[in-house]
C-alpha cells in the first residue's frame, strides 16, 4: 500500500524568513541558494542526521509549495 500523498498528520515544521536567515548566515555566502533555502537545507540535513532519516529538499532553487513529495 502506498502512503497517502498528504497524510492527515503531516504539518510544516518551520517557516524560515529571509531576514532571519540572513542574520543566521551573517557574512557566510549561501552560494547559489537564497539565504532562506540555504538555512532550510542546513537545518533539514542536521535534523535528518540526528533522527537517522533521509533528507530531501524538493525545490531548493525555486520556492514551490506544490513540489512533489519524495518517495523512497
Secondary structure, DSSP 8 states (H G I E B T S, - for coil): ----TT-TT--------HHHHHHHHTT---TTS-HHHHHHHHHHHHHHHHHT-----TTSSS--TT------
